[in-house]
């Protein structure tokens, strides 16, 4: 299942939230591009040099702060879609950058995986 199909499935699971799902899709595509660049250790993302991501300073780099803002936007959109959903950031495009899941399942502690990106 490709990523477009996954977004379509997420939209089907939450009818009436298609606008939020589309905004989420745009954010996830952008966030995924950043994670790929960070894995490669080079490139530019929204005017930031990816090689300066892990500078040896006390304050986080501007790119890291921007990444955190993107993560907050993703969390906010997921909460808008369904507050019971949980988001996890993996940061590795070979595994997952973002996964969305719920504790609603067959058993009390069961995780229902809805989405990997």
C-alpha positions as CSV (number, residue, x, y, z in Angstrom):
1,X,0.0,0.0,0.0
2,X,1.6,3.3,-1.0
3,X,1.3,6.5,1.0
4,X,-1.5,8.0,-1.1
5,X,-3.6,4.9,-0.5
6,X,-2.8,5.2,3.3
7,X,-4.0,8.8,3.4
8,X,-7.1,7.8,1.4
9,X,-7.8,5.0,4.0
10,X,-7.3,7.5,6.9
11,X,-9.8,9.7,5.2
12,X,-12.3,6.8,4.9
13,X,-11.8,6.0,8.6
14,X,-12.7,9.5,9.6
15,X,-15.5,10.8,7.3
16,X,-16.0,14.5,7.6
17,X,-12.4,15.2,8.4
18,X,-11.1,15.1,4.8
19,X,-9.8,18.7,4.9
20,X,-7.7,17.9,8.1
21,X,-6.5,14.7,6.5
22,X,-5.3,16.5,3.4
23,X,-3.5,19.1,5.5
24,X,-1.9,16.2,7.4
25,X,-0.8,14.6,4.1
26,X,0.9,17.8,3.0
27,X,2.7,18.1,6.4
28,X,3.7,14.4,6.3
29,X,5.2,14.7,2.8
30,X,7.2,17.7,3.9
31,X,8.3,16.1,7.1
32,X,9.4,12.9,5.3
33,X,11.6,15.0,2.9
34,X,13.3,16.5,5.9
35,X,14.0,13.0,7.4
36,X,15.4,11.7,4.2
37,X,17.7,14.8,4.0
38,X,18.8,14.3,7.6
39,X,19.5,10.6,6.9
40,X,21.7,11.6,4.0
41,X,23.4,14.4,6.0
42,X,23.2,17.0,3.3
43,X,20.8,19.2,1.4
44,X,18.6,22.2,2.0
45,X,15.1,22.2,3.5
46,X,13.1,25.4,3.7
47,X,16.3,27.5,3.5
48,X,18.0,25.5,6.3
49,X,21.3,23.7,5.7
50,X,20.7,20.1,6.9
51,X,24.4,19.6,7.8
52,X,23.9,22.2,10.6
53,X,21.1,20.2,12.3
54,X,23.3,18.9,15.1
55,X,25.5,21.8,16.0
56,X,27.4,21.6,19.2
57,X,25.6,24.5,21.0
58,X,23.5,24.8,24.0
59,X,20.5,26.0,22.0
60,X,18.9,23.8,19.4
61,X,19.6,24.7,15.8
62,X,17.0,26.7,13.9
63,X,16.4,23.6,11.8
64,X,15.7,21.5,14.9
65,X,13.3,24.2,16.2
66,X,11.5,24.3,12.9
67,X,11.3,20.5,12.9
68,X,9.7,20.6,16.4
69,X,7.1,23.1,15.1
70,X,6.3,20.8,12.2
71,X,5.9,17.9,14.7
72,X,3.5,20.1,16.8
73,X,1.4,20.9,13.8
74,X,1.2,17.2,12.9
75,X,0.1,16.4,16.5
76,X,-2.5,19.1,16.4
77,X,-4.0,17.9,13.1
78,X,-4.1,14.3,14.4
79,X,-5.8,15.5,17.6
80,X,-8.3,17.4,15.3
81,X,-9.0,14.2,13.4
82,X,-9.5,12.1,16.5
83,X,-8.2,13.0,20.0
84,X,-7.9,9.3,20.8
85,X,-5.2,8.8,18.2
86,X,-1.5,8.7,19.2
87,X,1.4,9.9,17.1
88,X,4.9,8.7,17.3
89,X,7.9,10.2,15.4
90,X,10.5,7.6,14.4
91,X,12.7,9.9,12.2
92,X,14.0,7.1,10.1
93,X,12.6,7.1,6.5
94,X,13.7,3.4,6.1
95,X,11.4,2.4,9.0
96,X,8.9,5.1,9.7
97,X,9.0,8.8,10.0
98,X,5.5,9.1,11.6
99,X,3.1,6.4,12.8
100,X,-0.4,6.9,14.0
101,X,-2.1,4.4,16.3
102,X,-4.8,3.9,18.8
103,X,-5.2,1.9,22.0
104,X,-8.7,0.9,20.8
105,X,-8.5,-2.7,19.7
106,X,-9.5,-6.2,20.7
107,X,-7.9,-6.1,24.1
108,X,-7.4,-3.2,26.5
109,X,-3.7,-2.8,25.9
110,X,-3.9,-3.7,22.2
111,X,-2.5,-1.2,19.7
112,X,-4.3,-0.7,16.4
113,X,-1.8,0.5,13.9
114,X,-3.6,2.9,11.5
115,X,-0.9,4.5,9.6
116,X,2.9,4.5,8.9
117,X,4.5,7.3,6.9
